[in-house]
Amino acid sequence: ILDMAPYNSALIGYPINELNAYKESVALQKPIASAAGNYFGKKSIIFFAPAILAFVHDQPPIVQGVVAMVLPLDELFKEIKLLSENSSGAIYIIDQQELFLYHDDTELILTRDLNAISSHPIIQEIYAAMIDNKKGFSTYTINNEKNFVAFSPIPKVNWSLGIYGSYDEIASEIQRIA
């Protein structure tokens, strides 16, 4: 790291160029998002964009550096949090490494704790389908309460979005709209 905003002298010289996403961004000469992790003390993703400053006609461009933006997951998904605050269900996002990038229960972020959602066998199957970038909708019953889960891939970033909650709640909303 050569410079940053806001400035933090403790991070000058940090070997950010050792991260795989940095190397991939330089090699492919295109923007790349890192895997989610704890970066600079926050659960974050780092977006890397190569700075191609030297370009000579009939020669390949030369990457002179990389601009990086550290984006904390709580900032990235703050709008989703607003959607699920008054609901009996929850929204969650997982990545291809099976990590929760977002969940209403913030303790689950950057974990693989599927049982925090449900240990019901259908949920286990849905979770596997989400990792495979599939989409779907299902209902299931736990303690005589009918629930639903819907999921869909977010292809550009290889994430998957899931929503679950009370089937009665969603059915009443459909009846209200209809």
C-alpha beads as a LAMMPS data file, in Angstrom:
LAMMPS data file: protein, C-alpha beads

178 atoms
177 bonds

1 atom types
1 bond types

-500.0 500.0 xlo xhi
-500.0 500.0 ylo yhi
-500.0 500.0 zlo zhi

Masses

1 110.0

Atoms # bond

1 1 1 0.000 0.000 0.000
2 1 1 1.417 3.365 -1.054
3 1 1 -1.411 5.658 0.011
4 1 1 -5.033 5.532 1.163
5 1 1 -8.057 7.521 2.211
6 1 1 -8.707 7.901 5.037
7 1 1 -5.009 7.837 5.777
8 1 1 -3.665 5.283 8.246
9 1 1 0.128 5.272 8.597
10 1 1 0.056 1.780 10.127
11 1 1 -1.076 0.329 6.786
12 1 1 1.608 1.909 4.579
13 1 1 3.683 -0.923 3.148
14 1 1 1.039 -3.598 3.850
15 1 1 1.638 -6.402 1.301
16 1 1 -1.798 -6.263 -0.317
17 1 1 -0.152 -7.463 -3.548
18 1 1 0.174 -10.914 -1.987
19 1 1 -3.602 -11.465 -2.087
20 1 1 -4.795 -13.787 -4.858
21 1 1 -7.398 -11.312 -6.136
22 1 1 -4.706 -8.647 -6.548
23 1 1 -2.547 -11.029 -8.570
24 1 1 -5.527 -12.104 -10.676
25 1 1 -6.521 -8.483 -11.351
26 1 1 -3.011 -7.695 -12.624
27 1 1 -2.708 -10.892 -14.688
28 1 1 -6.123 -10.553 -16.336
29 1 1 -5.959 -6.749 -16.479
30 1 1 -9.514 -6.435 -15.216
31 1 1 -11.336 -5.651 -11.958
32 1 1 -11.581 -8.534 -9.498
33 1 1 -13.274 -8.917 -6.111
34 1 1 -11.420 -10.757 -3.368
35 1 1 -12.867 -13.547 -1.311
36 1 1 -14.640 -12.276 1.778
37 1 1 -12.458 -12.130 4.857
38 1 1 -11.212 -10.045 7.737
39 1 1 -9.271 -7.232 6.120
40 1 1 -7.909 -4.361 8.161
41 1 1 -10.027 -5.348 11.154
42 1 1 -13.392 -5.589 9.364
43 1 1 -15.364 -8.341 7.661
44 1 1 -14.886 -7.104 4.104
45 1 1 -14.352 -7.660 0.426
46 1 1 -11.604 -5.883 -1.487
47 1 1 -12.264 -4.754 -5.046
48 1 1 -9.119 -4.461 -7.172
49 1 1 -8.928 -2.486 -10.429
50 1 1 -5.682 -2.397 -12.408
51 1 1 -4.374 1.037 -13.324
52 1 1 -3.093 0.807 -16.869
53 1 1 -1.097 3.974 -17.265
54 1 1 1.447 2.953 -19.879
55 1 1 0.012 2.174 -23.273
56 1 1 2.087 2.017 -26.425
57 1 1 0.495 1.463 -29.838
58 1 1 0.815 -2.178 -31.017
59 1 1 2.077 -3.348 -27.622
60 1 1 0.129 -4.831 -24.745
61 1 1 -0.838 -2.370 -21.997
62 1 1 1.284 -2.357 -18.881
63 1 1 -0.317 -2.403 -15.443
64 1 1 1.390 0.285 -13.389
65 1 1 -0.516 -0.326 -10.183
66 1 1 -3.825 -1.357 -8.733
67 1 1 -6.523 0.710 -7.105
68 1 1 -8.140 -1.182 -4.237
69 1 1 -11.333 -0.448 -2.359
70 1 1 -12.026 -2.215 0.920
71 1 1 -15.774 -2.549 1.319
72 1 1 -17.041 -3.774 4.705
73 1 1 -19.825 -6.346 4.311
74 1 1 -22.102 -4.453 6.700
75 1 1 -21.890 -1.424 4.396
76 1 1 -22.330 -3.489 1.242
77 1 1 -25.561 -5.048 2.499
78 1 1 -27.024 -2.232 4.609
79 1 1 -30.002 -1.823 2.232
80 1 1 -30.847 -5.531 2.568
81 1 1 -30.874 -5.145 6.338
82 1 1 -33.614 -2.528 6.019
83 1 1 -35.751 -4.951 3.979
84 1 1 -35.790 -7.691 6.583
85 1 1 -36.030 -5.732 9.850
86 1 1 -39.816 -6.088 10.250
87 1 1 -40.211 -9.600 8.918
88 1 1 -40.486 -12.990 10.611
89 1 1 -38.048 -14.374 8.050
90 1 1 -34.547 -13.519 7.023
91 1 1 -32.412 -12.802 4.012
92 1 1 -28.994 -14.326 3.605
93 1 1 -26.220 -14.370 1.019
94 1 1 -23.583 -17.069 0.659
95 1 1 -20.536 -17.295 -1.572
96 1 1 -18.933 -20.238 -3.377
97 1 1 -16.757 -20.967 -0.344
98 1 1 -20.036 -21.589 1.556
99 1 1 -19.518 -18.525 3.756
100 1 1 -22.366 -16.323 4.869
101 1 1 -21.636 -12.864 3.483
102 1 1 -24.869 -11.517 4.905
103 1 1 -27.315 -12.776 7.492
104 1 1 -29.613 -10.991 9.914
105 1 1 -27.659 -12.710 12.677
106 1 1 -24.362 -10.844 12.217
107 1 1 -22.486 -13.492 14.232
108 1 1 -22.936 -15.844 11.268
109 1 1 -21.145 -13.590 8.777
110 1 1 -17.973 -15.274 7.475
111 1 1 -19.023 -18.610 8.989
112 1 1 -20.395 -21.781 7.421
113 1 1 -22.987 -22.422 10.167
114 1 1 -25.918 -23.741 8.123
115 1 1 -27.555 -25.155 11.252
116 1 1 -28.126 -21.576 12.392
117 1 1 -30.766 -21.375 9.669
118 1 1 -32.195 -24.859 10.098
119 1 1 -31.097 -28.460 10.445
120 1 1 -34.135 -29.555 8.407
121 1 1 -33.019 -31.927 5.581
122 1 1 -34.682 -29.830 2.852
123 1 1 -32.620 -26.819 3.939
124 1 1 -29.451 -28.893 3.621
125 1 1 -30.463 -29.755 0.032
126 1 1 -31.283 -26.129 -0.753
127 1 1 -27.949 -24.985 0.617
128 1 1 -26.153 -27.454 -1.686
129 1 1 -28.207 -26.174 -4.656
130 1 1 -27.275 -22.598 -3.764
131 1 1 -23.575 -23.480 -3.836
132 1 1 -24.165 -24.932 -7.330
133 1 1 -25.712 -21.599 -8.461
134 1 1 -29.193 -23.039 -8.883
135 1 1 -32.472 -21.292 -8.079
136 1 1 -35.646 -22.550 -6.467
137 1 1 -38.521 -22.288 -4.017
138 1 1 -39.647 -24.793 -1.419
139 1 1 -41.904 -25.120 1.589
140 1 1 -41.287 -27.194 4.673
141 1 1 -42.856 -27.672 8.096
142 1 1 -41.116 -27.372 11.458
143 1 1 -43.061 -27.598 14.746
144 1 1 -46.367 -27.521 12.838
145 1 1 -45.433 -24.194 11.232
146 1 1 -45.238 -24.017 7.461
147 1 1 -42.209 -22.119 6.189
148 1 1 -40.804 -21.188 2.802
149 1 1 -37.357 -20.702 1.361
150 1 1 -36.515 -19.137 -1.989
151 1 1 -33.077 -18.749 -3.481
152 1 1 -31.423 -17.457 -6.618
153 1 1 -27.844 -17.044 -7.845
154 1 1 -26.107 -13.705 -8.291
155 1 1 -23.963 -14.819 -11.263
156 1 1 -21.532 -11.927 -11.702
157 1 1 -20.050 -12.486 -8.251
158 1 1 -20.816 -16.210 -7.771
159 1 1 -22.990 -15.551 -4.733
160 1 1 -26.436 -16.839 -3.925
161 1 1 -29.307 -14.954 -2.294
162 1 1 -31.741 -16.794 -0.035
163 1 1 -34.926 -15.716 1.722
164 1 1 -36.822 -17.761 4.281
165 1 1 -39.692 -17.211 6.641
166 1 1 -43.278 -17.996 7.549
167 1 1 -45.370 -19.252 4.648
168 1 1 -48.503 -17.764 6.254
169 1 1 -46.862 -14.327 6.253
170 1 1 -46.020 -14.442 2.555
171 1 1 -49.414 -15.953 1.667
172 1 1 -51.245 -13.152 3.497
173 1 1 -49.211 -10.546 1.608
174 1 1 -50.081 -12.227 -1.704
175 1 1 -53.776 -12.223 -0.741
176 1 1 -53.554 -8.551 0.240
177 1 1 -52.026 -7.613 -3.130
178 1 1 -54.402 -9.815 -5.173

Bonds

1 1 1 2
2 1 2 3
3 1 3 4
4 1 4 5
5 1 5 6
6 1 6 7
7 1 7 8
8 1 8 9
9 1 9 10
10 1 10 11
11 1 11 12
12 1 12 13
13 1 13 14
14 1 14 15
15 1 15 16
16 1 16 17
17 1 17 18
18 1 18 19
19 1 19 20
20 1 20 21
21 1 21 22
22 1 22 23
23 1 23 24
24 1 24 25
25 1 25 26
26 1 26 27
27 1 27 28
28 1 28 29
29 1 29 30
30 1 30 31
31 1 31 32
32 1 32 33
33 1 33 34
34 1 34 35
35 1 35 36
36 1 36 37
37 1 37 38
38 1 38 39
39 1 39 40
40 1 40 41
41 1 41 42
42 1 42 43
43 1 43 44
44 1 44 45
45 1 45 46
46 1 46 47
47 1 47 48
48 1 48 49
49 1 49 50
50 1 50 51
51 1 51 52
52 1 52 53
53 1 53 54
54 1 54 55
55 1 55 56
56 1 56 57
57 1 57 58
58 1 58 59
59 1 59 60
60 1 60 61
61 1 61 62
62 1 62 63
63 1 63 64
64 1 64 65
65 1 65 66
66 1 66 67
67 1 67 68
68 1 68 69
69 1 69 70
70 1 70 71
71 1 71 72
72 1 72 73
73 1 73 74
74 1 74 75
75 1 75 76
76 1 76 77
77 1 77 78
78 1 78 79
79 1 79 80
80 1 80 81
81 1 81 82
82 1 82 83
83 1 83 84
84 1 84 85
85 1 85 86
86 1 86 87
87 1 87 88
88 1 88 89
89 1 89 90
90 1 90 91
91 1 91 92
92 1 92 93
93 1 93 94
94 1 94 95
95 1 95 96
96 1 96 97
97 1 97 98
98 1 98 99
99 1 99 100
100 1 100 101
101 1 101 102
102 1 102 103
103 1 103 104
104 1 104 105
105 1 105 106
106 1 106 107
107 1 107 108
108 1 108 109
109 1 109 110
110 1 110 111
111 1 111 112
112 1 112 113
113 1 113 114
114 1 114 115
115 1 115 116
116 1 116 117
117 1 117 118
118 1 118 119
119 1 119 120
120 1 120 121
121 1 121 122
122 1 122 123
123 1 123 124
124 1 124 125
125 1 125 126
126 1 126 127
127 1 127 128
128 1 128 129
129 1 129 130
130 1 130 131
131 1 131 132
132 1 132 133
133 1 133 134
134 1 134 135
135 1 135 136
136 1 136 137
137 1 137 138
138 1 138 139
139 1 139 140
140 1 140 141
141 1 141 142
142 1 142 143
143 1 143 144
144 1 144 145
145 1 145 146
146 1 146 147
147 1 147 148
148 1 148 149
149 1 149 150
150 1 150 151
151 1 151 152
152 1 152 153
153 1 153 154
154 1 154 155
155 1 155 156
156 1 156 157
157 1 157 158
158 1 158 159
159 1 159 160
160 1 160 161
161 1 161 162
162 1 162 163
163 1 163 164
164 1 164 165
165 1 165 166
166 1 166 167
167 1 167 168
168 1 168 169
169 1 169 170
170 1 170 171
171 1 171 172
172 1 172 173
173 1 173 174
174 1 174 175
175 1 175 176
176 1 176 177
177 1 177 178
